[in-house]
């Protein structure tokens, strides 16, 4: 576990990169060389089966949500999908605002809607980390609803997946039968994620991390709110993705996203051991108030986006 921060700065945070919680494949540290459920399957054409640098990836997309409370079908999670910009985003409104009569889901929905608008307004410019951070900053300025949320927006540029993330929503790259990359979770302390707000003050946006990872042929990208990652272990996600990819009738991006969201909800309802339960016990000794409160279970709305990609040569297009 890496803990960042200083005694002089109370805003500094604890970044939980603990293999006991997230799994041994967690390596999504920020790439400082850049100034600046989603599901994606990367495919290539040609006899060699390899992706030459000239290939660029295009995404077919799908998404699925399971709200925490059925009487509130919109839930607290929100997302956007932009086929025009080969991009996606997910946000999780912080539920504790409901105690003050604030619907944080409305904030998250406004934020993601504005992110899509700003990203598509960027036109043909490349989706660098700088551009994505600027998009999130402009979208936050346009959001008028009260509340706070986490946020993760990403875009595939050529063969590179770039993202800007703040909080505990995020993504992982599944390569074959293992996790090749996972974005870091940002938390002030256990179950207290970084969160941004407009009317209500949150974590400074400058704390968002810019991420970049190269995609290989056959990779699968799973991006989601914490409702997925808190309730399913990495190996469970990998197994489910593999099973759906092998299913001729259920291998679409939309079906995979639905399956991921359903599996996360099922884990909660059946009281299964979960990553959140492991982390809860690690945060407090057995028998503590922290341990008694969570019992290894996390009831949380879940959103997963689904993308299935194919390759295009420069100059080609598909609408």
Secondary structure, 3 states (H helix, E strand, C coil): CEECCECCECCCCEECCCHHHHCCCCCECCCCCCCCCCEEECCCCCCCCCCCCCCEEEEEEEEEEECCCCCCCCCCEEEEEECCCCEEEEEEECHHHHHHCCCHHHHHHHHHHHHHHHHHHCCCCCCCHHHHHHHHHHHHHHCCCCCEEEEEEEEEECCEEEEEEECCCEEEEEECCEEEEEECCCEEECCEECCEECCCCCCCHHHCEEEEEECCCCCEEEEECHHHHCCCCHHHHHHHHHHHHCCCCCCCHHHHHHHHHHHHHHHHHCCCCCHHHHHHHHHCCCCCHHHHHHCCCCCCCEEEEEEEEEEECCCCCCC
